[in-house]
Amino acid sequence: MNVYVTGIGVVSALGIGVAANQDALASGRTGIVSCETRKGPKLKGCLSLSDEVLKSRLGLELSAQVPRTAMLAMLAAEEALGDTVMHTDIRSGFINGTTTGGMDLSEAYFSALYLEEDDSEMVKLLTHDLGTVTQLVNQRLGFTNYVNTLSTACSSAANAIMLGARMIKAGMIDRVLVGGVDALTDFTVDGFGSLMIYDSEHCRPFDEERVGLNLGEGAGFLLIENDKSLAQSQNKVLARCAGWANANDAYHQTGTSPEGNGAALAMIEALKVAQLTPSAIDYLNAHGTATKNNDNSELSAIDRVFEGVDVDFSSTKANTGHTLAAAGGIEAVYGIMSILTGAVFPNLNWKNKMLSSDRKPVLTYTKKEINAVMSNSFGFGGNSTSLIFTKA
């Protein structure tokens, strides 16, 4: 059974919508800028719209208690859905990956509580849970057959896409909106700072002199359908979700094995599901966080899986920042954009080849025919997921 991608939607520091993100990626623009935090300025991939502006854009009351995470998801999800309407004969679902949930409002409450001794807004804690964000988004979307929330750190959105594709393949559902979202929070910024892997300058994926990541925020969603759903919706097929796999190298809670065992296994199994050889992959959108551990581990895995194959690869996290749970959704959208536009997106800020490998990423916006794209997303605890999309 085919799994068709018929809609894509994205929000990132590069802008709202597929067109804005495509223009920014093609021109080599970064959305990572200096943003104020409670501990001073940090380089982050911030969407340059306040919560108030987002509420206005979404038609929400300014007084509405809606976390920023939910609003970012609403924008991307509605773009992916387009004009698709619910139909009682079509089993439809929504699978959302997130790690921050409504944490931004919870932080506002605790800040007021401890700094101003004001506990009048305890109600903000009611939207803290991850599933509550999914529910708030679905109140606008209206899915009734299946709604789920996944949280597997930085592979969350990729796993949401994989779960939706597997459910369609198994004949359990006809149409699913899949992807993920995360907004920036003090907790995540401070947390990565405590691990000493936050770069004070613009991050440099796959560069020997890389120091660490910059965080970002955003959302990315795909609408995937089977033949029955497609016959009803009459949506245009953008691509096929052809392969997927999840693996774990069980090495360390916040790091991956130097050999990239989990990453390699995920890529190998995804290729098997797609019935493709490594040489068939025209572009690999790498996880590429620019941390010492990830890039070394991932490149080791790429060397193993693509031995003898000069695969074009890059990380777009120097454009968007690392968007955590949303990364797999945003980068799946970018992979499909690569197929649709026939282009490989550049890896920004790269200067020095890593000593551990002879490979180097694609450094310029490169036009070429793209028939198959692999997208990698690797989370804490070794949770590794690879997705493959092919031309329709």
TARA-V520001 format. One record per pair of residues at least 6 apart in sequence whose C-alpha atoms are under 6 Angstrom apart, sorted by sequence separation. I is the first residue (numbers start at 1). J is the second residue. D is the distance in whole Angstrom. If there is no record, write none. Layout:
BEGIN
I&J&D + I&J&D
END
This chain:
BEGIN
11&17&6 + 15&21&6 + 35&41&5 + 112&118&5 + 113&119&5 + 150&156&6 + 167&173&6 + 168&174&6 + 204&210&5 + 251&257&6 + 378&384&4 + 10&17&5 + 14&21&5 + 34&41&6 + 35&42&5 + 288&295&6 + 10&18&6 + 34&42&5 + 377&385&5 + 34&43&4 + 33&43&5 + 203&213&5 + 376&386&5 + 33&44&6 + 375&386&6 + 32&44&5 + 199&211&6 + 249&261&6 + 375&387&5 + 32&45&4 + 199&212&5 + 249&262&4 + 374&387&6 + 31&45&5 + 198&212&5 + 199&213&5 + 248&262&5 + 374&388&4 + 197&212&4 + 198&213&5 + 247&262&5 + 347&362&6 + 373&388&6 + 346&362&5 + 347&363&5 + 373&389&5 + 14&31&5 + 161&178&5 + 346&363&5 + 372&389&6 + 13&31&5 + 106&124&6 + 131&149&6 + 160&178&6 + 161&179&6 + 346&364&5 + 372&390&4 + 105&124&6 + 106&125&5 + 160&179&6 + 247&266&5 + 346&365&5 + 371&390&5 + 246&266&5 + 345&365&5 + 371&391&5 + 245&266&5 + 344&365&6 + 157&179&5 + 344&366&5 + 157&180&4 + 343&366&5 + 245&269&6 + 343&367&4 + 102&127&5 + 103&128&5 + 245&270&5 + 342&367&6 + 343&368&5 + 102&128&4 + 244&270&4 + 342&368&5 + 101&128&6 + 243&270&5 + 288&315&5 + 342&369&5 + 101&129&6 + 278&306&6 + 285&313&6 + 286&314&6 + 342&370&5 + 101&130&4 + 283&312&5 + 284&313&5 + 285&314&6 + 286&315&5 + 243&273&5 + 279&309&6 + 283&313&6 + 285&315&6 + 318&348&6 + 243&274&4 + 339&370&5 + 13&45&5 + 101&133&6 + 242&274&5 + 315&347&5 + 13&46&5 + 184&217&5 + 314&347&5 + 13&47&4 + 183&217&5 + 67&102&5 + 182&217&6 + 182&218&6 + 181&218&6 + 260&297&4 + 264&301&5 + 181&219&4 + 259&297&6 + 260&298&6 + 335&373&6 + 180&219&6 + 258&297&5 + 180&220&6 + 260&300&6 + 179&220&6 + 259&300&6 + 260&301&5 + 179&221&4 + 178&221&5 + 178&222&5 + 177&222&6 + 177&223&5 + 176&223&6 + 314&361&5 + 176&224&5 + 313&361&5 + 314&362&6 + 175&224&6 + 313&362&6 + 328&377&6 + 93&143&6 + 175&225&4 + 174&225&6 + 93&145&6 + 95&147&6 + 97&149&6 + 99&151&6 + 174&226&5 + 92&145&6 + 93&146&4 + 94&147&5 + 95&148&5 + 96&149&5 + 97&150&5 + 98&151&6 + 91&145&6 + 93&147&6 + 95&149&6 + 97&151&6 + 174&229&6 + 97&156&5 + 97&157&5 + 70&133&5 + 74&137&6 + 97&160&6 + 11&76&6 + 95&160&6 + 10&76&5 + 9&76&4 + 70&137&6 + 9&77&6 + 9&79&5 + 9&80&4 + 8&80&4 + 7&80&4 + 213&289&6 + 213&290&5 + 212&290&5 + 213&291&6 + 212&291&4 + 210&290&6 + 104&185&6 + 91&173&5 + 92&174&6 + 94&176&6 + 98&180&6 + 100&182&6 + 162&244&6 + 91&174&5 + 92&175&5 + 93&176&5 + 94&177&5 + 95&178&5 + 96&179&5 + 97&180&4 + 98&181&5 + 205&288&5 + 92&176&6 + 96&180&5 + 98&182&6 + 205&290&4 + 204&290&5 + 282&370&6 + 206&295&6 + 284&373&6 + 287&376&5 + 282&372&6 + 283&373&5 + 284&374&5 + 285&375&5 + 286&376&5 + 287&377&5 + 281&372&5 + 282&373&6 + 284&375&6 + 281&373&6 + 216&320&6 + 216&321&4 + 215&321&5 + 216&322&5 + 217&323&5 + 214&321&5 + 215&322&5 + 216&323&5 + 219&326&5 + 73&181&6 + 221&329&6 + 220&329&4 + 220&330&4 + 69&182&5 + 69&183&5 + 203&318&6 + 266&385&6 + 267&386&5 + 266&386&6 + 263&384&6 + 262&384&6 + 254&380&5 + 256&382&6 + 253&380&6 + 254&381&6 + 253&381&4 + 252&381&6 + 250&382&6 + 249&382&5 + 248&382&5 + 248&383&5 + 248&384&6 + 247&384&5 + 246&384&5 + 246&385&4 + 245&385&6 + 245&386&6 + 80&222&6 + 244&386&6 + 76&219&6 + 80&223&6 + 182&325&6 + 207&350&5 + 244&387&4 + 76&220&6 + 77&221&6 + 181&325&6 + 182&326&6 + 208&352&5 + 243&387&6 + 181&326&4 + 204&349&5 + 207&352&5 + 208&353&6 + 243&388&5 + 73&219&5 + 180&326&4 + 204&350&6 + 207&353&6 + 208&354&4 + 242&388&6 + 72&219&6 + 207&354&6 + 242&389&5 + 241&389&5 + 180&329&6 + 240&389&6 + 179&329&5 + 240&390&5 + 239&390&6 + 239&391&5 + 240&392&6 + 239&392&4 + 1&169&6 + 157&325&6 + 156&325&5 + 157&326&6 + 44&214&6 + 46&216&6 + 154&324&4 + 158&328&4 + 44&215&5 + 45&216&4 + 154&325&4 + 157&328&5 + 44&216&5 + 153&325&6 + 157&329&5 + 12&218&4 + 11&218&5 + 11&219&5 + 10&219&6 + 10&220&4 + 9&220&6 + 9&221&5 + 8&221&6 + 8&222&5 + 7&222&6 + 7&223&5 + 6&223&6 + 5&223&6 + 6&224&6 + 5&224&4 + 4&224&5 + 4&225&5 + 3&225&6 + 155&377&5 + 3&226&5 + 155&378&5 + 154&378&6 + 155&379&5 + 154&379&4 + 99&325&6 + 153&379&5 + 98&325&5 + 153&380&6 + 6&235&6 + 6&236&6 + 6&237&5 + 5&237&6 + 6&238&5 + 5&238&6 + 5&239&5 + 5&240&5 + 4&240&5 + 3&240&6 + 3&241&5 + 45&320&5 + 45&321&5 + 31&319&6 + 30&319&4 + 31&320&6 + 13&320&6 + 26&365&6
END
